[in-house]
Amino acid sequence: MQYHFCAQTDAGRVRQKNEDAVAFDVKTSVGVLADGMGGYNAGEVASGMATAFIKTELTKWLSEAGALAQPAQLKRAMEICVHNTNLAIYKSAIANPPYSGMGTTLVLCVFLGERLLLGHVGDSRCYRLRDGVCERITKDHSFLQEQIDAGLMTPLQAASSPNKNLVTRALGVEDTVLLDLAQHEVHSNDLYLLCSDGLSDMIFEEEIREILQNEEPLEGKASSLVALANVKGGRDNISVLLVQVSGGSDKRGLISRLLGK
């Protein structure tokens, strides 16, 4: 499998500064996106610490493990890395009064062969486009998601709620954090989108699918996503990280050909 990365981040049309951060490493197929929160410059400090620390530590671990890296070991490495990052942000907030209360959401992807190890904390998301179907493969850690899960609110009602920014889990706000971590099979031609809520709160999932399906290169898709979020108001910072999959064996495609489909 080959993985092609493209990232774009924008302050949006309302915020004066950008507290999102994005980082990726092509060689080890690591991608990290974070959406910071907190007063003063605290949000950008937290998100910058998260992306820089996680990218550095995971790329180092993967480079040392090489071809011997196994999914179970990688999951453990991701958990340790996120734990250490959370603790570093938490201690920095305590040691520096201007940064008190800072935190950040996180969505983290590592592609290992034909597997995706996907971790997230908060309401930054990951979508997957496969065979024309766009599916969100993370579940928000948010007040609204809890209301939906409890049957107290529909997704449509949640989309217009004023409580969109109430996350129930974030890095740096406590000395421990729970990382949701899942493993997914990767198919050739998959397209993955990691994004902050500055994108997902501004445009509908059907609009995301339409842009991901268009014939533009990755850079054009990323620009189109950010531009549409801004056209619709750009009320928050907007960040996207796209990962296009190519190569590998497509067993389903072979079966389809044998069946004449």
Buried (B, 14 or more C-beta within 10 A) or exposed (E): BEBEBBBBBBBBBEBEEBBBBBBBBEEBBBBBBBBBBBEBBBBBBBBBBBBBBBBBBBBEBBEEBEEEBEBEEBBEBBBEBBBEBBBBBBEBBEEEEEBEBBBBBBBBBBBBEBBBBBBBBBBBBBBBBBEEEBEBBBBBBBBBBBBBEEEEBEEEEBBEEEEBBEBEBBBBBEEEBEBBBBEBEBBBBBBBBBBBBBBBBBBEBEBBBBBBEEEEEBEEBBBBBBBBBBEBEBBBBBBBBBBBBEEBEEEEEEEEEEEEE
